[in-house]
Amino acid sequence: KIIDPIPAFLAIYALDGRIIARRELGALRFGSHSITWDGRDEKGDLLAPGIYIVGINLMAGTPVGQILRPIGVVY
């Protein structure tokens, strides 16, 4: 359980493990959160339709947790 706010980061991975996009989410508190991602890579280009992995990484000096889920991109 997160008691104090903890820095969090969003990362989108290709299925081969490459990081496609990342974003700092700021310090998150315990509870539910909603995150919006525009389907673009680090250069601002739209990703090709397909399956990717979204990761939320929690940091407190060192990584303390990671959540990974599949995500589909369709147009």
C-alpha positions as CSV (number, residue, x, y, z in Angstrom):
1,K,0.0,0.0,0.0
2,I,1.3,3.4,-1.0
3,I,1.2,5.8,2.0
4,D,3.2,8.8,0.7
5,P,3.1,10.0,-2.9
6,I,5.6,8.1,-5.0
7,P,7.1,9.1,-8.4
8,A,5.6,7.1,-11.3
9,F,6.4,6.7,-14.9
10,L,4.5,5.3,-17.9
11,A,6.4,3.3,-20.5
12,I,5.0,1.7,-23.7
13,Y,7.0,-1.3,-24.9
14,A,7.0,-3.2,-28.2
15,L,6.6,-6.9,-27.9
16,D,10.3,-7.4,-28.3
17,G,10.9,-5.2,-25.2
18,R,12.0,-1.9,-26.8
19,I,10.7,1.2,-25.2
20,I,8.5,3.0,-27.7
21,A,7.2,5.9,-25.5
22,R,7.6,7.1,-22.0
23,R,6.2,9.8,-19.8
24,E,6.7,11.0,-16.2
25,L,3.4,10.8,-14.3
26,G,4.5,12.8,-11.3
27,A,4.0,11.7,-7.7
28,L,1.0,9.4,-7.3
29,R,-1.0,8.8,-4.1
30,F,-2.7,5.6,-3.1
31,G,-5.9,5.1,-5.1
32,S,-7.2,4.7,-8.6
33,H,-5.7,6.7,-11.4
34,S,-6.6,7.3,-15.1
35,I,-3.9,7.8,-17.6
36,T,-4.3,9.0,-21.2
37,W,-1.8,8.2,-23.9
38,D,-2.1,9.5,-27.5
39,G,-0.7,6.5,-29.3
40,R,2.5,8.3,-30.3
41,D,6.1,7.2,-29.9
42,E,9.0,9.3,-28.5
43,K,9.3,11.2,-31.8
44,G,5.6,12.1,-32.0
45,D,4.8,9.6,-34.7
46,L,1.6,7.5,-34.5
47,L,2.3,3.9,-33.7
48,A,1.3,1.2,-36.2
49,P,-1.8,-0.7,-35.2
50,G,-1.0,-3.7,-33.0
51,I,-0.4,-5.0,-29.6
52,Y,2.0,-3.3,-27.2
53,I,2.7,-3.5,-23.4
54,V,2.0,-0.6,-21.1
55,G,4.0,-0.4,-18.0
56,I,3.6,1.8,-14.9
57,N,6.8,2.0,-12.9
58,L,6.9,3.2,-9.3
59,M,10.2,4.7,-8.1
60,A,11.5,5.5,-4.6
61,G,15.2,6.0,-5.3
62,T,15.2,2.5,-6.8
63,P,12.3,0.7,-8.6
64,V,9.7,-0.5,-6.0
65,G,7.0,-1.8,-8.3
66,Q,5.9,-2.3,-11.9
67,I,2.6,-3.1,-13.4
68,L,2.5,-4.5,-17.0
69,R,-0.6,-4.9,-19.2
70,P,-1.2,-5.6,-22.9
71,I,-2.7,-2.7,-24.8
72,G,-4.1,-2.7,-28.4
73,V,-3.7,0.2,-30.8
74,V,-6.3,0.4,-33.5
75,Y,-7.4,3.2,-36.0
